[in-house]
Structure formats: structure tokens, C-alpha cells
Amino acid sequence: MKDYKDLLVWQKSHLLTLAIYQVTKTFLREEIYCLTSQIRRCSVSVPSNISEGCGRLSDKELAHFLVIASGSASELDYQLMLSKDLFYIDILVYEQLHQNLTEIRKMINSFIKKLNGR
């Protein structure tokens, strides 16, 4: 069992989730049960799955939850792009969020490879 709070990838994904909540506060009210809810759930899923994986007993189980976190990060990537294209997110805000998310995705993938001995 690993302490997820010590992992840089978890720390960065937690900060990204906080930023996502701030940004989505500005979305149209009509999106509250649609895109706002979906983008928040995806952002929360990334650090949540890292946390859950760290609570498991084996590296194989941890790797499984990291794969789920990676999938959520990919979904979030699209939702950020959609939010930008709908003009819900300013291009500069989008670029910063996208850059942070890309870094997190790379970190998750590297972690998975390390756990799988590659």
C-alpha cells in the first residue's frame, strides 16, 4: 500500500481538479447537468483512481487503476477541447489546462510502464 498523497502525479491531478472546478463555475447554467457535471466527474476520476490503486495490495492492481485514471484523463482532454470550441473556456485557460493534463497523462503512462517492468 502506497500513500497516494506522496505521488507527484496525484498532487498534480488534484490541483488540476481544483482548477477545473474553478473554471466550470463560469459555464452556462444550462450546462450544470451536462458538460459541467461530466467534466468535473472526469477530473475527479483521475486522482480518485490513483488513490484507490494505491490502496490495493499489488502493483498489478495499482496499474489497473492507473489505466482507468488514464482513460478518464483522455476523456477530460476531449471535454476541455469541446469547452474551448463552445467558447466556455478562454483559449489561454484551455492551453494551460491542456498542458497540465498532458503532463499528468505522460506521468500516468510512465508509472504504468514502470509497474509493468517495461
VOVO-302193 format. One record per residue (C-alpha): residue in one letter; x negated, y, z negated; residue number from 1. Coordinates in nm, 3 decimals, always signed. Each point is the difference from the previous one (the first is absolute). Layout:
BEGIN
site nudo = A | east = X | north = Y | up = Z | kenu = NUM .
...
//
This chain:
BEGIN
site nudo = M | east = +0.000 | north = +0.000 | up = +0.000 | kenu = 1 .
site nudo = K | east = -0.139 | north = +0.338 | up = +0.105 | kenu = 2 .
site nudo = D | east = +0.093 | north = +0.343 | up = -0.134 | kenu = 3 .
site nudo = Y | east = +0.155 | north = +0.162 | up = +0.305 | kenu = 4 .
site nudo = K | east = -0.054 | north = +0.351 | up = -0.140 | kenu = 5 .
site nudo = D | east = -0.376 | north = -0.050 | up = +0.040 | kenu = 6 .
site nudo = L | east = +0.032 | north = -0.059 | up = +0.375 | kenu = 7 .
site nudo = L | east = -0.071 | north = +0.303 | up = +0.218 | kenu = 8 .
site nudo = V | east = +0.246 | north = -0.126 | up = +0.261 | kenu = 9 .
site nudo = W | east = +0.277 | north = -0.006 | up = -0.261 | kenu = 10 .
site nudo = Q | east = -0.094 | north = +0.348 | up = -0.126 | kenu = 11 .
site nudo = K | east = +0.008 | north = +0.142 | up = +0.354 | kenu = 12 .
site nudo = S | east = +0.330 | north = -0.169 | up = +0.082 | kenu = 13 .
site nudo = H | east = +0.151 | north = +0.132 | up = -0.323 | kenu = 14 .
site nudo = L | east = -0.107 | north = +0.355 | up = +0.090 | kenu = 15 .
site nudo = L | east = +0.143 | north = -0.044 | up = +0.349 | kenu = 16 .
site nudo = T | east = +0.331 | north = -0.112 | up = -0.151 | kenu = 17 .
site nudo = L | east = +0.011 | north = +0.312 | up = -0.216 | kenu = 18 .
site nudo = A | east = -0.068 | north = +0.213 | up = +0.309 | kenu = 19 .
site nudo = I | east = +0.272 | north = -0.181 | up = +0.195 | kenu = 20 .
site nudo = Y | east = +0.253 | north = +0.077 | up = -0.273 | kenu = 21 .
site nudo = Q | east = -0.095 | north = +0.369 | up = +0.012 | kenu = 22 .
site nudo = V | east = +0.024 | north = +0.017 | up = +0.379 | kenu = 23 .
site nudo = T | east = +0.332 | north = -0.183 | up = +0.021 | kenu = 24 .
site nudo = K | east = +0.159 | north = +0.246 | up = -0.241 | kenu = 25 .
site nudo = T | east = +0.017 | north = +0.236 | up = +0.298 | kenu = 26 .
site nudo = F | east = +0.180 | north = -0.246 | up = +0.231 | kenu = 27 .
site nudo = L | east = +0.356 | north = +0.071 | up = +0.104 | kenu = 28 .
site nudo = R | east = +0.258 | north = -0.102 | up = -0.258 | kenu = 29 .
site nudo = E | east = +0.171 | north = -0.220 | up = +0.258 | kenu = 30 .
site nudo = E | east = -0.318 | north = -0.213 | up = +0.007 | kenu = 31 .
site nudo = I | east = +0.010 | north = -0.081 | up = -0.374 | kenu = 32 .
site nudo = Y | east = +0.138 | north = -0.351 | up = +0.057 | kenu = 33 .
site nudo = C | east = -0.182 | north = -0.057 | up = +0.327 | kenu = 34 .
site nudo = L | east = -0.351 | north = +0.113 | up = +0.083 | kenu = 35 .
site nudo = T | east = -0.074 | north = +0.160 | up = -0.338 | kenu = 36 .
site nudo = S | east = +0.091 | north = -0.316 | up = -0.186 | kenu = 37 .
site nudo = Q | east = -0.180 | north = -0.227 | up = +0.246 | kenu = 38 .
site nudo = I | east = -0.324 | north = +0.199 | up = +0.007 | kenu = 39 .
site nudo = R | east = -0.007 | north = +0.017 | up = -0.380 | kenu = 40 .
site nudo = R | east = +0.060 | north = -0.375 | up = -0.033 | kenu = 41 .
site nudo = C | east = -0.283 | north = -0.075 | up = +0.242 | kenu = 42 .
site nudo = S | east = -0.241 | north = +0.231 | up = -0.177 | kenu = 43 .
site nudo = V | east = +0.087 | north = -0.155 | up = -0.338 | kenu = 44 .
site nudo = S | east = -0.038 | north = -0.350 | up = +0.144 | kenu = 45 .
site nudo = V | east = -0.370 | north = +0.047 | up = +0.075 | kenu = 46 .
site nudo = P | east = -0.129 | north = +0.060 | up = -0.356 | kenu = 47 .
site nudo = S | east = +0.272 | north = -0.227 | up = -0.142 | kenu = 48 .
site nudo = N | east = -0.118 | north = -0.299 | up = +0.201 | kenu = 49 .
site nudo = I | east = -0.362 | north = +0.071 | up = -0.086 | kenu = 50 .
site nudo = S | east = +0.104 | north = +0.007 | up = -0.367 | kenu = 51 .
site nudo = E | east = +0.199 | north = -0.320 | up = +0.025 | kenu = 52 .
site nudo = G | east = -0.282 | north = -0.180 | up = +0.179 | kenu = 53 .
site nudo = C | east = -0.244 | north = +0.100 | up = -0.272 | kenu = 54 .
site nudo = G | east = +0.232 | north = -0.160 | up = -0.256 | kenu = 55 .
site nudo = R | east = -0.018 | north = -0.336 | up = +0.175 | kenu = 56 .
site nudo = L | east = -0.240 | north = -0.277 | up = -0.096 | kenu = 57 .
site nudo = S | east = -0.188 | north = -0.057 | up = +0.325 | kenu = 58 .
site nudo = D | east = -0.173 | north = +0.195 | up = +0.273 | kenu = 59 .
site nudo = K | east = +0.222 | north = -0.182 | up = +0.250 | kenu = 60 .
site nudo = E | east = +0.310 | north = +0.145 | up = -0.166 | kenu = 61 .
site nudo = L | east = -0.160 | north = +0.345 | up = -0.019 | kenu = 62 .
site nudo = A | east = -0.082 | north = -0.018 | up = +0.372 | kenu = 63 .
site nudo = H | east = +0.364 | north = -0.090 | up = +0.072 | kenu = 64 .
site nudo = F | east = +0.127 | north = +0.311 | up = -0.178 | kenu = 65 .
site nudo = L | east = -0.264 | north = +0.212 | up = +0.172 | kenu = 66 .
site nudo = V | east = +0.136 | north = -0.121 | up = +0.334 | kenu = 67 .
site nudo = I | east = +0.346 | north = +0.114 | up = -0.108 | kenu = 68 .
site nudo = A | east = -0.147 | north = +0.337 | up = -0.107 | kenu = 69 .
site nudo = S | east = -0.166 | north = +0.027 | up = +0.341 | kenu = 70 .
site nudo = G | east = +0.333 | north = -0.065 | up = +0.173 | kenu = 71 .
site nudo = S | east = +0.167 | north = +0.271 | up = -0.210 | kenu = 72 .
site nudo = A | east = -0.283 | north = +0.238 | up = +0.088 | kenu = 73 .
site nudo = S | east = +0.056 | north = -0.070 | up = +0.370 | kenu = 74 .
site nudo = E | east = +0.371 | north = +0.065 | up = -0.040 | kenu = 75 .
site nudo = L | east = -0.076 | north = +0.324 | up = -0.184 | kenu = 76 .
site nudo = D | east = -0.233 | north = +0.102 | up = +0.281 | kenu = 77 .
site nudo = Y | east = +0.288 | north = -0.014 | up = +0.248 | kenu = 78 .
site nudo = Q | east = +0.239 | north = +0.179 | up = -0.235 | kenu = 79 .
site nudo = L | east = -0.247 | north = +0.285 | up = -0.044 | kenu = 80 .
site nudo = M | east = -0.033 | north = +0.030 | up = +0.378 | kenu = 81 .
site nudo = L | east = +0.379 | north = +0.000 | up = +0.036 | kenu = 82 .
site nudo = S | east = +0.030 | north = +0.268 | up = -0.269 | kenu = 83 .
site nudo = K | east = -0.252 | north = +0.213 | up = +0.189 | kenu = 84 .
site nudo = D | east = +0.179 | north = -0.053 | up = +0.331 | kenu = 85 .
site nudo = L | east = +0.332 | north = +0.100 | up = -0.160 | kenu = 86 .
site nudo = F | east = -0.175 | north = +0.313 | up = -0.133 | kenu = 87 .
site nudo = Y | east = +0.061 | north = -0.101 | up = -0.363 | kenu = 88 .
site nudo = I | east = -0.375 | north = +0.011 | up = -0.066 | kenu = 89 .
site nudo = D | east = -0.236 | north = +0.273 | up = +0.113 | kenu = 90 .
site nudo = I | east = -0.276 | north = -0.127 | up = +0.232 | kenu = 91 .
site nudo = L | east = -0.275 | north = +0.092 | up = -0.247 | kenu = 92 .
site nudo = V | east = +0.177 | north = -0.179 | up = -0.285 | kenu = 93 .
site nudo = Y | east = +0.053 | north = -0.300 | up = +0.227 | kenu = 94 .
site nudo = E | east = -0.366 | north = -0.011 | up = +0.098 | kenu = 95 .
site nudo = Q | east = -0.112 | north = +0.002 | up = -0.364 | kenu = 96 .
site nudo = L | east = +0.248 | north = -0.270 | up = -0.102 | kenu = 97 .
site nudo = H | east = -0.090 | north = -0.208 | up = +0.306 | kenu = 98 .
site nudo = Q | east = -0.372 | north = +0.033 | up = -0.073 | kenu = 99 .
site nudo = N | east = +0.051 | north = -0.111 | up = -0.361 | kenu = 100 .
site nudo = L | east = +0.219 | north = -0.289 | up = +0.108 | kenu = 101 .
site nudo = T | east = -0.252 | north = -0.114 | up = +0.262 | kenu = 102 .
site nudo = E | east = -0.272 | north = -0.006 | up = -0.265 | kenu = 103 .
site nudo = I | east = +0.223 | north = -0.204 | up = -0.232 | kenu = 104 .
site nudo = R | east = +0.084 | north = -0.246 | up = +0.279 | kenu = 105 .
site nudo = K | east = -0.370 | north = -0.051 | up = +0.073 | kenu = 106 .
site nudo = M | east = -0.071 | north = -0.054 | up = -0.369 | kenu = 107 .
site nudo = I | east = +0.278 | north = -0.257 | up = -0.030 | kenu = 108 .
site nudo = N | east = -0.122 | north = -0.188 | up = +0.307 | kenu = 109 .
site nudo = S | east = -0.358 | north = -0.002 | up = -0.128 | kenu = 110 .
site nudo = F | east = +0.120 | north = -0.128 | up = -0.337 | kenu = 111 .
site nudo = I | east = +0.194 | north = -0.282 | up = +0.169 | kenu = 112 .
site nudo = K | east = -0.307 | north = -0.099 | up = +0.203 | kenu = 113 .
site nudo = K | east = -0.215 | north = +0.000 | up = -0.313 | kenu = 114 .
site nudo = L | east = +0.247 | north = -0.223 | up = -0.184 | kenu = 115 .
site nudo = N | east = +0.017 | north = -0.238 | up = +0.296 | kenu = 116 .
site nudo = G | east = -0.381 | north = -0.023 | up = +0.013 | kenu = 117 .
site nudo = R | east = -0.044 | north = +0.167 | up = +0.338 | kenu = 118 .
//
